[in-house]
Amino acid sequence: MTSCAVTAFKALNGIFSVYKPPYLGKAALTEMIKKNLAQGLNEMEVRPVASRVVIGGSLSKGENLTVNLVTNYADHPLVVGPRYQIKDIKLVLVNHLDWFSSGVIPVGIGPSGCFNAFRLKKSNPIRCYELTGRLGYATESFDSSGEVREKSTYGHITRGRLESFLSRVEANHQSLIWTTVNVDIKSQEAYELASKGLLKPKQSKNMPIIYSVKCLEFDLPYFTIQVQCVNEWPTYLKRFIHDIGIGLKSNATCTRLRCTRFGTYNVDDSLLPFHVNLENIVNLLEYFDPKQGKLVRPMIDQSLTNDLDIDYDEYSSDNHEEEMKDLESMTFKFEKDADGWIDDRSDLTDDRI
């Protein structure tokens, strides 16, 4: 029978999502996840200290040889450190948000999880962002953390003018989609591509494409828009807020950038920073099911809560069907917390200006 820590460590092989708060770097987020996982594994029943063979007696003195097993202190945690360390956990972050941004980040863990995380990133799914801007100011870095460069009036701007400008931007990007695939919009090939569903650029490194943009809130001098796009990066979205201000005969700077959805992962299924631990991550993991050909989340059987006595050593890694049956029978107790993470709006105060 495998110990609980070994079973839990082998179960960390899938994709889950976390919610990155603002003003937290990618390296700090990765270290926090690894540290919490290693701490959770070390608090469980870990592998015991190994033994070593000691042969006693001397044949030259006519003594019988004796074979004894003694504790091997070279394998003791006080000598080599904890059984599970940060370097033992491999993570891959799919969505790379900068220091100023916040939102959903899918994370792949384990060999299979990291591989599927790269596949998810290569598939270039649609991302959804909520951007909050403030009219009247323009900063050097296009966000509220930068130095103010320009100030202008904004009393002439209405919600109607903002929505009219956003509709023109959306129409322009719809025409750019056909440019990225090198297809004439009036051809039969363009009709066949459009009938298959949403059209995306063939390569993920092409120009950013905005599929939808709409105004969610308008309260001068602040406004909030929702953007669904691909091939974007945080600086491009901040510059987009700046361009909105220029297009409305004023200035604007981004005060909040929040990713609410990355493909099928949204904020409702993401772990908050204070919920990132071994128990919650295992319950949230999605594993690759070869039968369905997609990532699935095993059904949790409440009767098996905290029953982690499955021996994974007797199963071959090539036998995917048996592995999926084992993963579906595993569970950790998890009670979803209804509390949410609140992003503090970074206002441009008069003291900074």
C-alpha positions in Angstrom: 0.0 0.0 0.0 1.3 3.4 -1.0 1.5 6.2 1.6 -0.9 9.1 1.3 1.8 11.6 0.3 3.0 9.4 -2.6 -0.5 8.9 -3.8 -1.3 12.6 -3.7 2.0 13.4 -5.5 1.1 11.1 -8.3 -2.3 12.6 -8.6 -0.8 16.0 -9.3 -0.9 15.4 -13.1 -3.3 17.7 -14.8 -4.4 21.3 -15.4 -6.0 23.7 -12.9 -6.6 27.4 -12.9 -5.6 30.1 -10.3 -6.6 33.7 -10.0 -3.6 36.0 -10.0 -4.1 39.2 -8.0 -2.6 42.5 -9.3 0.9 43.5 -8.3 2.1 39.9 -8.1 4.7 38.6 -10.5 4.7 35.3 -12.4 7.8 34.1 -10.5 6.2 34.9 -7.1 3.0 33.1 -8.1 4.8 30.0 -9.3 6.9 29.9 -6.1 3.8 30.3 -3.9 2.0 27.4 -5.6 5.1 25.1 -5.4 5.7 26.0 -1.7 2.1 25.3 -0.7 2.1 22.0 -2.5 5.4 20.9 -1.0 4.2 21.9 2.4 0.9 20.0 2.0 2.7 16.9 0.9 5.2 17.0 3.7 2.4 17.3 6.3 1.0 13.9 5.1 2.4 10.5 5.7 5.6 10.4 3.8 8.0 7.6 2.9 9.8 6.3 6.0 13.6 6.5 6.5 15.4 3.8 4.5 17.5 1.2 6.2 21.0 0.0 5.5 22.6 -3.4 5.9 25.4 -3.8 8.5 27.4 -7.0 8.6 29.0 -7.7 11.9 31.6 -10.2 13.1 35.0 -11.2 11.9 36.0 -14.4 10.1 39.6 -14.0 11.0 38.7 -14.2 14.7 36.4 -17.2 14.2 33.3 -15.2 14.8 30.0 -15.8 13.0 28.8 -13.1 10.6 25.6 -11.3 11.5 23.5 -9.2 9.2 21.5 -6.4 10.8 19.3 -3.6 9.4 19.9 -0.2 10.9 18.5 3.2 10.2 20.2 5.0 7.3 20.7 8.5 8.7 21.9 9.6 5.2 18.2 9.4 4.2 16.8 11.1 7.3 14.8 14.3 6.6 16.9 16.2 9.2 19.9 15.4 7.0 18.6 15.6 3.4 15.7 18.0 4.0 12.0 17.4 3.5 10.8 14.6 1.4 9.1 16.9 -1.1 10.8 20.1 -2.1 10.0 23.0 -4.5 12.3 21.7 -7.2 10.4 18.4 -7.3 7.2 20.1 -8.6 7.0 21.1 -12.3 4.6 23.8 -13.4 3.7 25.5 -16.7 1.7 28.7 -16.7 -0.4 29.0 -19.9 -1.5 32.7 -19.6 1.2 35.2 -18.9 -0.1 38.3 -17.2 2.2 41.1 -16.2 2.7 42.6 -12.7 -0.1 45.1 -13.1 -2.7 42.6 -14.5 -5.0 40.2 -12.7 -7.1 37.3 -13.7 -7.3 33.6 -14.7 -4.1 31.6 -15.3 -4.4 27.9 -16.3 -1.5 26.0 -14.7 -0.2 22.6 -15.9 1.4 20.3 -13.3 3.1 16.9 -13.8 4.3 15.4 -17.0 0.8 15.0 -18.6 -0.4 18.3 -17.2 2.6 20.3 -18.6 2.2 18.6 -22.0 -1.5 19.4 -22.2 -0.8 22.9 -21.0 1.5 23.5 -24.0 -1.3 22.0 -26.2 -3.8 24.4 -24.7 -1.5 27.4 -25.3 -0.8 26.3 -28.9 -4.6 26.0 -29.6 -4.8 29.8 -29.0 -8.2 29.9 -27.3 -10.2 33.1 -27.0 -9.5 35.3 -24.0 -12.0 37.6 -22.3 -10.8 40.8 -20.4 -12.4 43.5 -18.4 -10.5 46.8 -18.8 -11.2 49.8 -16.7 -9.9 53.2 -17.9 -9.9 56.7 -16.6 -10.4 59.6 -19.0 -8.4 62.8 -18.8 -4.9 61.4 -18.2 -2.2 59.8 -20.3 0.7 58.0 -18.6 4.1 56.9 -19.8 3.3 53.1 -19.3 -0.4 53.4 -20.3 -1.5 52.4 -16.8 -2.0 54.1 -13.5 1.4 53.1 -12.2 3.2 55.2 -14.8 4.2 58.9 -14.7 1.5 61.3 -16.0 2.4 62.9 -19.3 -0.8 64.6 -20.5 -4.0 65.9 -19.1 -7.1 66.8 -21.0 -10.9 67.5 -20.6 -13.4 64.8 -21.0 -16.8 66.4 -20.3 -17.8 66.1 -24.0 -17.6 62.3 -23.9 -20.8 60.3 -23.6 -21.6 56.6 -23.5 -23.0 56.8 -26.9 -19.8 58.2 -28.4 -17.8 55.5 -26.6 -20.0 52.7 -27.9 -19.9 54.2 -31.4 -16.1 54.2 -31.3 -16.0 50.6 -30.0 -18.3 49.4 -32.7 -16.0 50.8 -35.4 -13.0 49.1 -33.8 -14.8 45.8 -33.7 -15.8 46.2 -37.4 -12.2 46.9 -38.4 -10.8 43.9 -36.6 -13.5 41.6 -38.2 -12.1 42.6 -41.6 -8.5 41.9 -40.3 -9.4 38.3 -39.6 -9.6 37.5 -43.3 -6.3 39.2 -43.9 -4.5 36.9 -41.4 -5.8 33.8 -43.3 -5.0 35.2 -46.7 -8.5 34.5 -48.1 -10.7 36.8 -50.2 -13.8 37.6 -48.3 -15.9 37.3 -51.5 -14.6 33.8 -52.4 -16.2 30.4 -51.9 -13.3 29.5 -49.6 -14.2 32.3 -47.3 -17.8 31.1 -47.1 -16.7 27.6 -46.3 -14.4 28.8 -43.5 -17.1 31.0 -42.0 -19.6 28.2 -42.1 -17.3 26.1 -39.9 -17.6 28.5 -37.0 -15.4 31.1 -35.4 -12.4 32.0 -37.5 -9.0 32.3 -35.8 -5.6 33.2 -37.2 -3.6 30.1 -38.3 -0.5 31.2 -36.3 -0.6 32.4 -32.7 2.1 35.1 -33.4 -0.1 37.0 -35.8 -1.5 40.4 -35.1 -4.0 40.8 -32.3 -7.6 40.2 -33.2 -10.6 41.6 -31.3 -13.8 39.6 -31.8 -16.0 41.6 -29.5 -15.8 44.8 -27.5 -18.6 46.4 -25.5 -19.1 48.9 -22.8 -20.0 47.5 -19.4 -20.0 50.6 -17.2 -19.7 54.3 -17.9 -19.3 56.7 -15.0 -17.2 59.7 -15.8 -14.2 59.8 -15.6 -14.2 55.9 -15.4 -15.4 53.4 -17.9 -15.2 49.6 -18.1 -15.2 47.6 -21.3 -15.2 43.9 -22.1 -12.8 42.6 -24.8 -12.8 39.1 -26.3 -9.6 38.6 -28.4 -6.7 36.4 -29.3 -2.9 37.1 -29.8 -3.0 39.9 -27.3 -0.6 40.9 -24.6 -1.1 43.2 -21.5 0.7 46.1 -23.0 -1.4 46.0 -26.2 -4.6 46.1 -24.1 -3.3 49.1 -22.1 -2.4 50.8 -25.3 -5.9 50.0 -26.6 -7.4 52.1 -23.7 -5.0 54.9 -24.6 -6.1 54.8 -28.2 -9.8 55.0 -27.1 -9.0 58.2 -25.3 -7.2 59.6 -28.4 -10.1 58.5 -30.6 -12.6 60.4 -28.3 -10.5 63.6 -28.5 -9.2 63.2 -25.0 -6.8 61.0 -23.1 -7.3 57.7 -21.2 -5.1 55.4 -19.0 -5.8 51.9 -17.8 -6.5 51.5 -14.1 -7.4 47.8 -14.1 -6.8 44.9 -16.4 -8.5 41.7 -15.5 -8.7 38.4 -17.4 -12.0 36.8 -16.7 -11.8 33.8 -19.1 -9.1 31.9 -20.9 -10.7 29.3 -23.2 -13.0 27.2 -20.9 -11.4 28.4 -17.7 -13.1 31.3 -15.9 -13.0 33.1 -12.6 -15.6 30.8 -11.0 -13.4 27.8 -11.4 -10.1 29.4 -10.4 -8.5 29.2 -7.0 -7.9 32.4 -5.1 -4.4 32.9 -3.6 -5.4 32.0 -0.1 -7.2 28.8 -1.3 -4.1 27.4 -3.1 -3.2 24.2 -1.3 -2.9 20.5 -2.0 -6.4 19.6 -1.1 -8.1 22.2 -3.3 -5.7 21.7 -6.3 -6.3 18.0 -6.5 -10.1 18.5 -6.5 -9.8 21.1 -9.2 -7.5 19.2 -11.5 -8.6 18.2 -15.0 -7.1 15.1 -16.5 -6.8 14.0 -20.1 -9.3 11.3 -21.1 -8.1 9.4 -24.2 -11.7 8.1 -24.8 -13.2 11.6 -25.1 -10.0 13.2 -26.4 -10.3 16.2 -24.0 -9.7 17.3 -20.5 -12.3 16.1 -18.0 -12.7 16.5 -14.3 -13.3 13.2 -12.4 -16.6 12.7 -10.7 -16.1 12.9 -6.9 -17.5 10.1 -4.8 -18.2 11.5 -1.3 -18.0 7.9 0.2 -14.4 7.8 -0.8 -13.4 11.1 0.9 -9.8 11.0 2.2 -9.5 7.3 1.2 -6.2 7.5 -0.5 -5.0 3.9 -0.4 -4.6 3.3 -4.1 -1.3 1.7 -5.2 -0.3 3.4 -8.5 2.9 1.4 -8.7 1.0 -1.7 -10.1 -0.4 0.3 -13.0 1.5 1.0 -16.2 1.7 4.6 -17.4 0.9 3.4 -20.9 -2.5 2.0 -19.8 -4.6 5.2 -19.9 -7.9 3.5 -19.3 -6.8 1.9 -16.0 -5.2 5.2 -14.9 -8.4 7.1 -15.5 -10.4 4.6 -13.4 -7.9 5.1 -10.5 -8.0 8.9 -10.8 -11.8 8.9 -10.8 -11.9 7.0 -7.6 -9.7 9.5 -5.8 -11.1 12.5 -4.0 -10.1 15.1 -1.5 -12.6 16.9 0.7 -13.2 20.3 -0.7 -15.7 22.9 0.4 -16.0 25.8 -2.1 -15.6 29.2 -0.4 -18.0 31.8 -1.7 -15.6 34.7 -0.9 -14.1 36.4 -3.9 -10.9 38.3 -4.6 -11.5 42.0 -4.7 -9.2 44.1 -6.9 -8.6 47.5 -5.5 -9.0 50.2 -8.2 -5.7 52.0 -8.7 -6.9 55.6 -8.9 -4.7 58.5 -10.1 -4.7 60.7 -7.0 -4.1 64.4 -7.2 -1.0 64.0 -5.0 0.7 61.9 -7.7 -0.2 64.4 -10.4 
